[in-house]
Amino acid sequence: MIGRRLFLSAAAATLAGALRPAAMAQTRIPLRIGATANDSFAEAYYAQDLGYFTRAGIDAEITTFANGAQVSTGVASGALDVGISSVITLANATVRGLPFVYIAGGGMYTAAAPTIVLCAAKDSAIASARDLEGKAVSVSGIKDITHLAVVTWLEANGADPSKVNILEMPFSQVSAALNRGTIAAGVISEPSLAASLADVRILAKPFDLIGKRLMIGGWFATADWQKKNMAAAHAFATVIYQTARWANANHDKSAVILQKYTKIDDATVHRMVRVTYAESLEPDMIDPTLELAAREKFTERRVRAAEMIAAS
């Protein structure tokens, strides 16, 4: 397979030893982790509360940030060792020469359990991509993956994206904007989606046009830190994948921890579609996004997955 990939085989080989209580007797690994408090990026919180970091010999210090851009700044400055960030954000960092590499996969988008969709107001006459020409459509960020997904869907369905007013809006504000008529359609992600379904309808699943199984964000470090801290990187990846397997199989239990950090109400957390976490990291999880990002000029050049995945 491709030479540059995540430490999956190495992490699997060390799993038994890394997670035994015997690791407690060894030198402990201090790790400063930057995370964001939402379902897609919640693995570090689960691992901390479940004791997985402790049993792996990791002294994890988790700092919560508002978004991936702030996390990237922390990792770049050396204030953090490991952080979570989206594929396009990291791709643009790669283009600018910032030496970030993914060391573990994170939250996924899957067509079987979509957690992010394009919505319209329930009583809206909007029925197709072409109906959105001349109207406003919201995405979570200009030139991010939600923007890319909408542009891809518009083009695939015969609409001209240049005739659509694409603007930036937080997911939590989209439902109200749709019902006021401020926008004709908007991207909404969980948990805002579950909280909005009484007032909106799903117009499309634009992420399906990028791929049926995509990594939205993953755990990364600087290439220099990864090379100097191979054992810590392996141990971290091992814990993240152990956490992914647990979270994917235990939505009710993970919901309790998620609520602790996000303050999502009971009704919403049990109604929302829960994210699927990556249990490995392969190039085909991010290459479709990178290819489209280059085609649509969201990145200045075509970034390859191999450039963004740490070498073992």
Rosetta blueprint (number, residue, H / E / L):
1 M L
2 I L
3 G L
4 R L
5 R L
6 L L
7 F L
8 L H
9 S H
10 A H
11 A H
12 A H
13 A H
14 T H
15 L H
16 A H
17 G H
18 A H
19 L L
20 R L
21 P H
22 A H
23 A H
24 M H
25 A H
26 Q L
27 T L
28 R L
29 I E
30 P E
31 L E
32 R E
33 I E
34 G E
35 A E
36 T E
37 A L
38 N L
39 D H
40 S H
41 F H
42 A L
43 E H
44 A H
45 Y H
46 Y H
47 A H
48 Q H
49 D H
50 L H
51 G L
52 Y H
53 F H
54 T H
55 R H
56 A L
57 G L
58 I E
59 D E
60 A E
61 E E
62 I E
63 T E
64 T E
65 F E
66 A L
67 N L
68 G H
69 A H
70 Q H
71 V H
72 S H
73 T H
74 G H
75 V H
76 A H
77 S H
78 G L
79 A L
80 L L
81 D L
82 V E
83 G E
84 I E
85 S E
86 S E
87 V H
88 I H
89 T H
90 L H
91 A H
92 N H
93 A H
94 T H
95 V H
96 R L
97 G L
98 L L
99 P L
100 F E
101 V E
102 Y E
103 I E
104 A E
105 G E
106 G L
107 G E
108 M E
109 Y E
110 T E
111 A L
112 A L
113 A L
114 P L
115 T L
116 I E
117 V E
118 L E
119 C E
120 A E
121 A E
122 K L
123 D L
124 S L
125 A L
126 I L
127 A L
128 S L
129 A L
130 R H
131 D H
132 L H
133 E L
134 G L
135 K L
136 A E
137 V E
138 S E
139 V E
140 S L
141 G L
142 I L
143 K L
144 D L
145 I H
146 T H
147 H H
148 L H
149 A H
150 V H
151 V H
152 T H
153 W H
154 L H
155 E H
156 A H
157 N L
158 G L
159 A L
160 D L
161 P H
162 S H
163 K H
164 V L
165 N E
166 I E
167 L E
168 E E
169 M L
170 P L
171 F H
172 S H
173 Q H
174 V H
175 S H
176 A H
177 A H
178 L H
179 N H
180 R H
181 G L
182 T L
183 I L
184 A L
185 A E
186 G E
187 V E
188 I E
189 S E
190 E L
191 P L
192 S H
193 L H
194 A H
195 A H
196 S H
197 L L
198 A L
199 D L
200 V E
201 R E
202 I E
203 L E
204 A E
205 K L
206 P H
207 F H
208 D H
209 L H
210 I L
211 G L
212 K L
213 R E
214 L E
215 M E
216 I L
217 G E
218 G E
219 W E
220 F E
221 A E
222 T E
223 A H
224 D H
225 W H
226 Q H
227 K H
228 K H
229 N L
230 M H
231 A H
232 A H
233 A H
234 H H
235 A H
236 F H
237 A H
238 T H
239 V H
240 I H
241 Y H
242 Q H
243 T H
244 A H
245 R H
246 W H
247 A H
248 N H
249 A H
250 N L
251 H H
252 D H
253 K H
254 S H
255 A H
256 V H
257 I H
258 L H
259 Q H
260 K H
261 Y H
262 T H
263 K L
264 I L
265 D L
266 D H
267 A H
268 T H
269 V H
270 H H
271 R H
272 M L
273 V L
274 R L
275 V L
276 T E
277 Y E
278 A L
279 E L
280 S L
281 L L
282 E L
283 P H
284 D H
285 M H
286 I L
287 D H
288 P H
289 T H
290 L H
291 E H
292 L H
293 A H
294 A H
295 R H
296 E L
297 K L
298 F L
299 T L
300 E L
301 R L
302 R L
303 V L
304 R L
305 A H
306 A H
307 E H
308 M H
309 I E
310 A L
311 A L
312 S L
